[in-house]
C-alpha cells in the first residue's frame, strides 16, 4: 500500500528527551513507564514502552527519542499513554529505540 505525502505529513513525529522512567509491573507484557519532554510547546508526555530487554530505568533519563505525538491517548492498565515512542526490532524481535544521531532541539518535527 502506498500513501500520499499529505497523508504522511499527518503523522507528527517529534524529538523528545526521556526525563523519567519507571518499572511498569502492572503491564501484561514487560514494559516501562516513560515521561518524555518535547520542549515548551508540547511539554512532557507519558508513554508505556515494551523496551525492557535492552533498556533499564536508570540509563534512560537524558536519552533523546523519536515519538508520534498526535495519536489519541490510550489507556494501558493504570497508565494513560499519550505518545508512541518509536523503535525497530533487533534480530530477536526486541525493541531498539530510534534517536537522532546529532544533537537537535527538543520538539523538532521529523520531515
Residue frames as qw, qx, qy, qz and C-alpha x, y, z in Angstrom:
[[0.000, 0.888, 0.459, 0.000, 0.00, 0.00, 0.00],
 [0.399, 0.213, -0.017, 0.892, 1.27, 3.47, -0.82],
 [0.130, -0.815, -0.453, 0.338, 0.26, 6.72, 0.83],
 [0.333, 0.824, 0.107, 0.446, 0.48, 10.29, -0.34],
 [0.395, 0.233, -0.362, 0.812, 2.92, 12.82, 1.06],
 [0.363, -0.473, 0.020, -0.803, -0.06, 14.68, 2.54],
 [0.863, -0.369, -0.285, -0.195, -1.10, 11.52, 4.42],
 [0.742, 0.026, -0.393, 0.542, 2.45, 11.05, 5.72],
 [0.135, 0.392, -0.219, 0.883, 2.55, 14.65, 6.96],
 [0.618, -0.559, -0.189, -0.520, -0.45, 13.94, 9.19],
 [0.863, -0.311, -0.304, 0.258, 1.81, 11.78, 11.38],
 [0.064, -0.916, 0.233, -0.320, 3.51, 14.18, 13.80],
 [0.897, -0.134, -0.222, 0.358, 6.87, 12.64, 14.80],
 [0.053, -0.928, 0.198, -0.310, 8.98, 14.75, 17.17],
 [0.572, 0.252, -0.598, 0.502, 12.21, 14.57, 19.14],
 [0.570, -0.741, -0.007, -0.355, 11.84, 14.33, 22.89],
 [0.265, 0.451, -0.740, 0.424, 14.08, 13.61, 25.86],
 [0.703, -0.408, -0.583, -0.023, 13.22, 10.98, 28.43],
 [0.116, -0.662, 0.348, -0.654, 13.12, 12.73, 31.80],
 [0.517, -0.304, 0.646, -0.472, 11.88, 9.83, 33.92],
 [0.643, 0.105, -0.697, -0.299, 11.46, 6.07, 33.60],
 [0.517, -0.311, 0.614, -0.509, 9.84, 3.60, 35.99],
 [0.045, 0.021, 0.993, 0.107, 9.07, -0.11, 36.01],
 [0.593, -0.003, -0.127, -0.795, 5.52, -0.98, 34.89],
 [0.123, -0.116, 0.974, -0.153, 4.77, -4.25, 36.71],
 [0.540, 0.357, 0.528, -0.550, 1.02, -4.00, 36.01],
 [0.469, 0.508, -0.430, -0.580, 1.55, -4.29, 32.23],
 [0.960, 0.103, 0.160, -0.204, 0.57, -7.59, 30.55],
 [0.847, 0.342, -0.107, 0.393, 3.94, -7.71, 28.73],
 [0.598, -0.432, -0.115, 0.666, 7.18, -6.45, 30.30],
 [0.252, 0.782, 0.240, 0.517, 7.22, -2.66, 29.91],
 [0.376, -0.221, -0.302, 0.848, 8.46, 0.61, 31.35],
 [0.056, 0.915, 0.391, -0.079, 6.62, 3.87, 32.03],
 [0.515, 0.094, 0.121, 0.844, 8.29, 6.84, 30.35],
 [0.036, 0.907, 0.247, -0.338, 7.94, 10.60, 30.70],
 [0.597, 0.211, 0.342, 0.694, 9.25, 12.38, 27.60],
 [0.047, -0.751, -0.129, 0.646, 9.88, 16.16, 27.35],
 [0.545, 0.517, 0.480, 0.453, 9.14, 17.70, 23.93],
 [0.274, 0.142, 0.020, 0.951, 10.03, 21.27, 24.89],
 [0.127, 0.216, 0.380, -0.890, 7.86, 24.26, 25.76],
 [0.465, 0.062, -0.363, -0.805, 5.25, 23.84, 23.00],
 [0.727, -0.118, -0.602, -0.308, 4.25, 20.22, 23.79],
 [0.505, -0.596, 0.430, -0.453, 5.66, 19.73, 27.28],
 [0.127, -0.286, 0.942, -0.121, 6.07, 16.35, 28.96],
 [0.797, 0.040, -0.243, -0.551, 4.02, 13.40, 27.74],
 [0.571, -0.329, 0.723, -0.207, 3.68, 9.87, 29.19],
 [0.717, 0.319, -0.504, -0.361, 4.03, 6.53, 27.47],
 [0.826, -0.275, 0.486, -0.075, 4.31, 2.82, 28.11],
 [0.501, 0.653, -0.528, -0.211, 7.06, 1.07, 26.17],
 [0.981, -0.129, 0.142, -0.003, 7.97, -2.61, 25.85],
 [0.465, 0.763, -0.388, 0.225, 11.70, -1.92, 25.93],
 [0.685, -0.651, 0.299, -0.129, 12.85, -3.93, 28.96],
 [0.959, 0.111, 0.065, 0.253, 15.22, -6.21, 27.03],
 [0.633, 0.405, -0.040, 0.658, 17.74, -3.50, 26.07],
 [0.012, 0.591, -0.128, 0.797, 17.00, -0.66, 28.49],
 [0.452, -0.445, -0.679, 0.370, 16.75, -0.16, 32.23],
 [0.139, -0.919, -0.363, -0.071, 15.18, 2.72, 34.11],
 [0.495, -0.698, 0.069, 0.514, 18.47, 4.14, 35.37],
 [0.466, -0.118, 0.481, 0.734, 20.00, 4.53, 31.89],
 [0.270, 0.628, 0.635, 0.360, 17.03, 6.11, 30.09],
 [0.074, -0.935, -0.226, 0.264, 16.74, 9.64, 31.57],
 [0.171, -0.715, 0.352, 0.579, 18.52, 12.11, 29.31],
 [0.395, 0.036, 0.791, 0.466, 18.19, 9.93, 26.20],
 [0.393, 0.386, -0.132, -0.824, 16.62, 11.55, 23.13],
 [0.395, 0.221, 0.889, 0.075, 13.98, 9.55, 21.24],
 [0.248, -0.030, -0.455, -0.854, 11.54, 9.91, 18.35],
 [0.177, 0.328, 0.854, -0.362, 7.82, 9.62, 19.06],
 [0.101, -0.490, -0.599, -0.625, 4.45, 10.08, 17.41],
 [0.046, -0.137, -0.504, 0.852, 2.76, 12.85, 19.38],
 [0.422, 0.074, -0.072, -0.900, -0.63, 13.15, 17.64],
 [0.400, -0.215, -0.873, -0.175, -2.24, 9.77, 18.32],
 [0.554, -0.611, -0.097, -0.557, -5.22, 9.91, 20.70],
 [0.240, -0.479, 0.729, -0.425, -4.36, 8.97, 24.31],
 [0.767, -0.025, -0.593, -0.244, -4.74, 5.26, 25.07],
 [0.638, -0.565, 0.367, -0.372, -5.35, 3.63, 28.45],
 [0.687, 0.263, -0.669, 0.101, -2.80, 0.87, 29.14],
 [0.557, -0.321, -0.656, 0.394, -3.64, -0.56, 32.54],
 [0.285, -0.797, -0.360, 0.391, -3.33, 2.30, 35.05],
 [0.315, -0.391, 0.251, 0.827, -1.26, 4.44, 32.61],
 [0.498, 0.800, 0.263, -0.207, -2.70, 6.86, 30.05],
 [0.604, -0.094, 0.430, 0.664, -0.26, 6.61, 27.15],
 [0.219, 0.844, 0.146, -0.468, -0.13, 9.94, 25.30],
 [0.285, 0.741, -0.501, -0.345, 2.59, 9.20, 22.71],
 [0.988, 0.116, 0.088, 0.056, 4.09, 6.31, 20.76],
 [0.269, -0.744, 0.549, 0.272, 7.85, 6.09, 21.28],
 [0.807, 0.512, -0.203, -0.213, 9.36, 4.65, 18.10],
 [0.446, -0.522, 0.718, 0.118, 11.70, 1.71, 17.74],
 [0.699, 0.393, -0.503, -0.324, 12.71, -1.08, 15.41],
 [0.947, -0.276, 0.132, -0.094, 13.15, -4.79, 16.15],
 [0.133, -0.644, 0.740, 0.146, 16.57, -6.36, 16.61],
 [0.387, 0.239, -0.842, -0.289, 17.33, -9.87, 15.30],
 [0.098, -0.174, -0.936, 0.288, 15.29, -11.34, 18.20],
 [0.182, -0.641, -0.607, -0.433, 12.31, -9.02, 17.70],
 [0.415, -0.632, -0.413, 0.508, 13.14, -6.88, 20.74],
 [0.175, 0.952, 0.214, 0.130, 12.70, -3.11, 20.52],
 [0.556, -0.122, 0.011, 0.822, 15.65, -0.81, 19.82],
 [0.053, 0.845, 0.322, -0.424, 14.72, 2.86, 20.25],
 [0.515, 0.601, 0.242, 0.561, 15.08, 5.34, 17.40],
 [0.335, -0.799, -0.108, 0.487, 17.04, 8.50, 18.13],
 [0.421, 0.898, -0.119, 0.037, 18.68, 11.36, 16.23],
 [0.878, 0.000, -0.082, 0.471, 22.38, 10.81, 15.61],
 [0.309, 0.339, -0.138, 0.878, 23.21, 14.52, 16.17],
 [0.099, -0.420, -0.577, 0.694, 22.11, 16.91, 18.91],
 [0.073, -0.449, -0.487, -0.746, 18.85, 18.60, 17.91],
 [0.259, -0.207, 0.334, -0.883, 16.40, 20.79, 19.86],
 [0.187, 0.262, 0.893, -0.314, 13.54, 19.21, 21.78],
 [0.414, 0.591, 0.459, -0.519, 10.22, 19.21, 19.99],
 [0.206, 0.475, -0.506, -0.690, 11.51, 19.47, 16.41],
 [0.829, 0.295, 0.290, -0.377, 9.37, 17.67, 13.88],
 [0.532, -0.133, 0.733, 0.403, 10.66, 14.91, 11.63],
 [0.587, 0.673, 0.030, -0.449, 10.44, 15.53, 7.90]]
